[in-house]
Amino acid sequence: MPQISFSRRLRRTPFSEGVEAAGVKGYTVYNRMLLPTVFQSVEADYRHLKSHVQVWDVSCERQVELRGPDAAKLMQMLTPRDLRGMLPGQCFYVPIVDETGGMLNDPVAVKLSDDRWWISIADSDLLLWVKGIANGYRLDVLVDEPDVSPLAVQGPMADDLMARVFGDRVRDIRFFKFDMFEFQGRDLAVARSGYSKQGGFEIYVEGSEIGMPLWNALFTAGEDLEVRAGCPNLIERIEGGLLSYGNDMTDDNTPHECGLGKFCNTHTAIGCIGRDALLRVAKEGPVQQIRPIAIEGEAVPPCDRPWPVFADGKRVGQVTSAAWSPDFQTNVSIGMIRLSHWDAGTAVEVETPDGMHRATVQERFWI
Amino acid sequence: MPQISFSRRLRRTPFSEGVEAAGVKGYTVYNRMLLPTVFQSVEADYRHLKSHVQVWDVSCERQVELRGPDAAKLMQMLTPRDLRGMLPGQCFYVPIVDETGGMLNDPVAVKLSDDRWWISIADSDLLLWVKGIANGYRLDVLVDEPDVSPLAVQGPMADDLMARVFGDRVRDIRFFKFDMFEFQGRDLAVARSGYSKQGGFEIYVEGSEIGMPLWNALFTAGEDLEVRAGCPNLIERIEGGLLSYGNDMTDDNTPHECGLGKFCNTHTAIGCIGRDALLRVAKEGPVQQIRPIAIEGEAVPPCDRPWPVFADGKRVGQVTSAAWSPDFQTNVSIGMIRLSHWDAGTAVEVETPDGMHRATVQERFWI
């Protein structure tokens, strides 16, 4: 397996020192920043995540900050989700689309106040799109990347660990809401969110210099909870149907193809740049869509390129994320499947580097 | 050293199969695509590059294509370099700046015709900035990423190898010009350019399916020239003063700070979005600038974060790329140094992970 070559361009994070001390074994690059992928092994990390609590360096979820009188207007231009009812203290998962309705990112929008927003981005330089739009439309808004690095605390013991560091009030944060909590004299936004189905929080760490103090505080407080350094887990996120921008969808896809139609209010999202382009697909539905697919046979290798999906010798889609699930004793995967074959129970074949595997479209994701 | 974890999101290239067969040992990620960094060793690759010829998979230099009546207008909006005199068949190195004059990329612009351009980008999603601007200003232009993957042929024997595959006419291409050459029924743009000082070409391979046929044709034709798979070489590019966006400069820096003032015609580049912001620095000059810095002592470790540069105990800059040079028997490096200390011969100190090293600002880069 080739090594990763470090350079300043692959940005380190406020927590890299802790990640290294914890023995990180693998990295990917996400928003030009290092994102750990393995500590013990993907399977051991998965077991631990499902039974204990982990601290994840997800600094790579960079923030795009919108600040100024046109911030809310700009935010609505970016997404077909109707944001009129959104209150400060809420987080919304928002598909971001270009003028053709193609997805540019699938971030979480964080509304700090009416004129101040963070967009907690997936893997694309959304900052550049937002800056370009703000400039082209001459909006009265500042757009930049602040010194904010999310740290996730995930797993069934997340509430207990967080309460020890931030107090019992963290237990009251509801799903996809955030509140402000003090740490070493700083006010930090803490949201109940994260890229797993095991429950937990994301701490928006503002100010790199408090990164390691917070990291260390969490590990000290959680020793008897068997807290470990972790990272988004490939197996668990596929079991949970958590999509990955760049893997499971690209700017070729509409939100509707990605099963994100429920986050689109195309008729009422007035001002959204991609609205016109999406009206038809919003009404008539897409011709292909994301589906969970169970792949039979031995454990498949890592999915590093789209694997074609066939039915009766005809190509009907592709698989873009796959892993062996120890809990479900099958290969779990995420694919984009044509309308003709997307019904649950449909038998298909997936062409992997190890050969053709029989597979079945599932009704729902595994967890 | 941690491994890189593969996924579809870290895009493979039309040449990945050849790169793997050649035994690639290290990767970086560049524009969300795999870029090889080592084959034998960085030093062995360096020796070979300087004496023979290498074929480089630089597909990660993605193209942003501008097509339509407003293409030239849009291109000029992006850069402070005056493009009025640029002819089809020319390549221009163009700093791209935002409305504050901060660098967003330092690509090569390729003028195919008056209404069709490619921007061969460094590591940032420039596509999103260009699409945002085109949309915001309602320009009559298509902006997208075509299926074009550059393959570089670099080294002193590059002309000989290329002539065997494309005919002797390639020898006539002048520096930073391109011409069209036929390969297996396709017309490909071939430019005399590349990210080394050893001479050579970049082939803009249009159509992924001819990637491996071309790769194989080059290796078959070059067997007796000892052609090898290679990649941009850290040592050689620092010796040659070839900057790396994301390493040596970011959107914090103006082109003038990067020593790219000679590529700016701020007064006549009418329409450039960052023009107003750059007028003052163009006249008065920057307060810090890129400099070659020789670092004394043992070979330094990889520079994976900015290393502070001091003089008389005061911080006067930072080093962002560094490597031991076998040919010059010193550590060669690229730094950004304050005006007060940027004169050639100035003694400074560089704080590396291995401790403080004495260093000297150089008059010019090494090659």
Boltz contact constraints between the chains, C-beta under 6 A:
constraints:
  - contact:
      token1: [A, 1]
      token2: [B, 3]
      max_distance: 6.0
  - contact:
      token1: [A, 2]
      token2: [B, 4]
      max_distance: 6.0
  - contact:
      token1: [A, 2]
      token2: [B, 24]
      max_distance: 6.0
  - contact:
      token1: [A, 2]
      token2: [B, 25]
      max_distance: 6.0
  - contact:
      token1: [A, 2]
      token2: [B, 26]
      max_distance: 6.0
  - contact:
      token1: [A, 2]
      token2: [B, 27]
      max_distance: 6.0
  - contact:
      token1: [A, 3]
      token2: [B, 1]
      max_distance: 6.0
  - contact:
      token1: [A, 3]
      token2: [B, 3]
      max_distance: 6.0
  - contact:
      token1: [A, 3]
      token2: [B, 26]
      max_distance: 6.0
  - contact:
      token1: [A, 4]
      token2: [B, 2]
      max_distance: 6.0
  - contact:
      token1: [A, 4]
      token2: [B, 4]
      max_distance: 6.0
  - contact:
      token1: [A, 5]
      token2: [B, 26]
      max_distance: 6.0
  - contact:
      token1: [A, 5]
      token2: [B, 28]
      max_distance: 6.0
  - contact:
      token1: [A, 5]
      token2: [B, 37]
      max_distance: 6.0
  - contact:
      token1: [A, 6]
      token2: [B, 302]
      max_distance: 6.0
  - contact:
      token1: [A, 6]
      token2: [B, 304]
      max_distance: 6.0
  - contact:
      token1: [A, 7]
      token2: [B, 247]
      max_distance: 6.0
  - contact:
      token1: [A, 7]
      token2: [B, 304]
      max_distance: 6.0
  - contact:
      token1: [A, 8]
      token2: [B, 247]
      max_distance: 6.0
  - contact:
      token1: [A, 8]
      token2: [B, 305]
      max_distance: 6.0
  - contact:
      token1: [A, 8]
      token2: [B, 320]
      max_distance: 6.0
  - contact:
      token1: [A, 9]
      token2: [B, 246]
      max_distance: 6.0
  - contact:
      token1: [A, 9]
      token2: [B, 247]
      max_distance: 6.0
  - contact:
      token1: [A, 12]
      token2: [B, 305]
      max_distance: 6.0
  - contact:
      token1: [A, 24]
      token2: [B, 2]
      max_distance: 6.0
  - contact:
      token1: [A, 25]
      token2: [B, 2]
      max_distance: 6.0
  - contact:
      token1: [A, 26]
      token2: [B, 2]
      max_distance: 6.0
  - contact:
      token1: [A, 26]
      token2: [B, 3]
      max_distance: 6.0
  - contact:
      token1: [A, 26]
      token2: [B, 5]
      max_distance: 6.0
  - contact:
      token1: [A, 27]
      token2: [B, 2]
      max_distance: 6.0
  - contact:
      token1: [A, 28]
      token2: [B, 5]
      max_distance: 6.0
  - contact:
      token1: [A, 29]
      token2: [B, 29]
      max_distance: 6.0
  - contact:
      token1: [A, 37]
      token2: [B, 5]
      max_distance: 6.0
  - contact:
      token1: [A, 99]
      token2: [B, 135]
      max_distance: 6.0
  - contact:
      token1: [A, 124]
      token2: [B, 125]
      max_distance: 6.0
  - contact:
      token1: [A, 125]
      token2: [B, 124]
      max_distance: 6.0
  - contact:
      token1: [A, 125]
      token2: [B, 125]
      max_distance: 6.0
  - contact:
      token1: [A, 125]
      token2: [B, 128]
      max_distance: 6.0
  - contact:
      token1: [A, 128]
      token2: [B, 125]
      max_distance: 6.0
  - contact:
      token1: [A, 128]
      token2: [B, 128]
      max_distance: 6.0
  - contact:
      token1: [A, 128]
      token2: [B, 129]
      max_distance: 6.0
  - contact:
      token1: [A, 129]
      token2: [B, 128]
      max_distance: 6.0
  - contact:
      token1: [A, 129]
      token2: [B, 132]
      max_distance: 6.0
  - contact:
      token1: [A, 132]
      token2: [B, 129]
      max_distance: 6.0
  - contact:
      token1: [A, 132]
      token2: [B, 132]
      max_distance: 6.0
  - contact:
      token1: [A, 132]
      token2: [B, 133]
      max_distance: 6.0
  - contact:
      token1: [A, 133]
      token2: [B, 132]
      max_distance: 6.0
  - contact:
      token1: [A, 133]
      token2: [B, 136]
      max_distance: 6.0
  - contact:
      token1: [A, 135]
      token2: [B, 99]
      max_distance: 6.0
  - contact:
      token1: [A, 136]
      token2: [B, 133]
      max_distance: 6.0
  - contact:
      token1: [A, 136]
      token2: [B, 136]
      max_distance: 6.0
  - contact:
      token1: [A, 136]
      token2: [B, 137]
      max_distance: 6.0
  - contact:
      token1: [A, 137]
      token2: [B, 136]
      max_distance: 6.0
  - contact:
      token1: [A, 246]
      token2: [B, 9]
      max_distance: 6.0
  - contact:
      token1: [A, 247]
      token2: [B, 7]
      max_distance: 6.0
  - contact:
      token1: [A, 247]
      token2: [B, 8]
      max_distance: 6.0
  - contact:
      token1: [A, 247]
      token2: [B, 9]
      max_distance: 6.0
  - contact:
      token1: [A, 302]
      token2: [B, 6]
      max_distance: 6.0
  - contact:
      token1: [A, 304]
      token2: [B, 6]
      max_distance: 6.0
  - contact:
      token1: [A, 304]
      token2: [B, 7]
      max_distance: 6.0
  - contact:
      token1: [A, 305]
      token2: [B, 8]
      max_distance: 6.0
  - contact:
      token1: [A, 305]
      token2: [B, 12]
      max_distance: 6.0
  - contact:
      token1: [A, 320]
      token2: [B, 8]
      max_distance: 6.0
